[in-house]
Amino acid sequence: FNTDVFVAKQLDYSENCIMSDLKKIADYYDINYRKLKKDDLIQEIVIYECDPSNKILYMNRQQAWLWLRELKEDAKLKHYILF
């Protein structure tokens, strides 16, 4: 467990994600986000992602989000992406 990575991820999510984005990530990981404030949800997500047993799922999500970003930037395909 690396404290620097943990804090860096928390700061990244806090600065770059809105609550709806965090809820999508939580859904992907099957994290219950009901009644959680933004900071609490961020902490749950980061704890999940820092767990070595979740590394494959974390890497899959990173790859899928990258693909989504690329599809949203494509002039033709962005009309079909509702995420």
C-alpha positions in Angstrom: 0.0 0.0 0.0 1.5 3.3 -1.2 0.3 6.4 0.7 1.5 8.8 -2.1 -0.4 6.9 -4.8 -3.5 6.9 -2.5 -3.4 10.6 -1.9 -2.6 11.4 -5.6 -5.6 9.3 -6.8 -7.9 11.1 -4.2 -6.8 14.5 -5.4 -7.2 13.5 -9.1 -10.7 12.3 -8.6 -11.6 15.3 -6.4 -10.3 17.8 -9.0 -11.3 16.1 -12.2 -14.5 14.2 -11.6 -18.1 15.3 -10.8 -20.4 13.2 -8.7 -22.1 11.6 -11.8 -18.7 10.4 -13.1 -17.8 8.9 -9.7 -21.1 7.1 -9.6 -20.4 5.5 -13.0 -17.0 4.3 -11.7 -18.7 3.0 -8.5 -21.3 1.2 -10.6 -18.5 -0.4 -12.6 -16.9 -1.7 -9.4 -20.2 -2.6 -7.7 -19.6 -0.1 -4.9 -22.8 1.1 -3.2 -22.7 4.9 -3.3 -26.1 5.7 -1.8 -25.9 8.3 1.0 -22.1 8.8 0.4 -20.8 12.3 -0.1 -18.3 13.0 -2.8 -15.2 12.7 -0.6 -16.5 9.5 0.9 -17.2 8.0 -2.5 -13.8 9.0 -3.7 -12.2 7.3 -0.7 -14.2 4.1 -1.4 -13.1 4.1 -5.1 -9.5 4.7 -4.3 -9.4 2.0 -1.6 -10.9 -0.4 -4.1 -8.4 0.5 -6.8 -5.4 0.3 -4.5 -6.3 -3.3 -3.5 -4.0 -5.6 -5.5 -6.8 -8.2 -5.9 -8.7 -5.6 -8.0 -5.9 -4.7 -10.3 -7.3 -6.5 -13.4 -10.7 -4.9 -13.0 -9.1 -1.5 -12.4 -6.9 -1.9 -15.6 -10.0 -3.0 -17.6 -11.9 0.1 -16.5 -9.0 2.4 -17.3 -8.8 0.9 -20.8 -12.6 1.1 -21.4 -12.7 4.7 -20.2 -9.9 5.5 -22.7 -11.9 3.9 -25.5 -15.0 5.9 -24.5 -13.0 9.1 -24.5 -11.6 8.4 -28.0 -15.1 7.5 -29.3 -16.5 10.8 -27.9 -13.8 12.8 -29.7 -14.6 11.1 -33.1 -16.7 13.4 -35.2 -18.8 10.6 -36.6 -19.1 8.3 -33.6 -19.7 10.8 -30.9 -23.4 11.0 -31.8 -23.8 7.4 -30.8 -22.1 7.6 -27.3 -24.6 8.2 -24.5 -22.3 7.6 -21.6 
